[in-house]
């Protein structure tokens, strides 16, 4: 006895529409504007397979081409039209301090020291300086500030 293969008979386009709905649900649960385009592609393939007799190979190929094309077109459309924020450093806290002059809390020894801003302590790197020196924050490198001596 050989293994029997079960073939699902019936309208194949329904499977694409079901896949489209599942992808839309995924888009709602994981908002990334990625699954939306896959869902639309699945819906289009479902429509095409409803109108035209297409084999499963052609359906999968059309889905793949439509999905890639939809995502690429969306990325190209979205990137040049990104919103310009009036607060570009809102979620990049360290960058908000660039240009600020503060007092060195701990000395910078071998290029590494610490400062205190409000209720936080930050690591700094720069030239060796004693505690109490006024320094200017010039950049953020990882989780540390790059600093230089502030002009008096």
N, C-alpha and C positions, 0 to 999 in steps of 0.2 A: 504494500500500500504506500502510495506517495502522499506527500503533504498537499493538502488542498489549499488553493489560493482563493480567497474571497474577493470577488470583484464587485464593487458597489455600482449598481446600475442606477441610472436616473440623471436628472439634470446636473451637470458638473458645475454650472455657473453658481449654484447655491453655495458650494464650498468656498468659492472666492469671496462671495458676499459675507459669509460667516467669518472668514479670515479677516476681511475688512473691518467688521464690527469688533472682533477681538483686538485687532491692532488699534482701533479707536479707543477701546477701553484701556489698553496699555498706555496710550497717549495721555489719557486723563489721569492715570495713576502715576505715570513717570513723565511729567511734562518736559519735553525736550524738542518739540516740533520736528521730530524725526519719524515717529511711528505714524503720524498723520499722513505723510506722503506715501508711506508704504500702504496704508489703508486705502488711500485714493487709488493707488495703482492696482490693488486687489479688486476694488470696485469696478475699475475700468476693464480689467481682464474678465471679470464676471459678466459685464455687459457685452463685451466682444464675444465671449464664448456662448452667450445666450443668442446673439445675432448670427454668428458664423460657426460652422462646424470646425472646431479646432482640436487638435490632438493635445494630450497633456504636455508634450514636449514644447509645442508652440506656446501654450498657455504660460508655462514656467519661464520660457525665454522672454515673452512679452512682459511678464511681471518683473523680471530682473531688469530689463532695459528701461521700462517705465519708472521703476523704483530709483535706479541710479540717476536717470535723467531728472526726475522730480527733485531729488535731494540736491543734485548739483545746481539746478536752476534756482532752487530756494536759497542755497548758500551764496550764489552769485548775486541774487536779488537782495538778500538781507545785509551782506557785508558793507556795501557802499552806503546803505541807508541806516546805519546804526545811529541811535539817538545820541546826541551830544548832551552830556549832563552838565548842569551848572555846579555840581559837586563831584568832579571826576575821581577824587581820592576818598570818597565816602566809605567804601569797604576796604580800603588799604590804609589802615590806621597809621602805620609807620611813615608813609609818605606825607601825611598831614603835618608832620613835624619838620620837614625839610625847610631849611632857612631859619629855623628858630634858634635863638641864642639861649643857652642854659648853663647852669653851673655844674661842673664835674663833681659828682658825689664821691667817687673813689678815684684814686690816681690811675692814669693810663700807664701800665707797666708792660713792656714788651709788646706794645701796640694794642693792648686790650684793657678796658676799664668799664665803669658803670656810671650811669646817671639816673636821677630820679625825676620823673615828670608826673606831676599830680600824684596819683596813688600807685604808679607803676615804676618798676625799675627796669632799665633797658641796658643791654650790653652795647659798648661802643668800641670802635677801633680807630686808631689814628696815631699821631706822634705822641711819644711819652710826655705826659704833663702831670703836674701835681694836683691833688684834690683842691677844689675851690676855684680852679681856673675857669674863666668864661669861654665856652666853646660854641661853635656853630655847627648844626647838623647839616651835612652837605649831600648825603645819600643814604639809602637803605640797602644793605647787603645781607640778604637772607633775613635773619632775625636781629641783626645788629645795625646800629647807625655808624656811618663813616663820618668822622668829625674833624674839625680843624680849629685852631685857636682863633677866637673871635677878636676882631680889631676893637680896641678900646676907644 
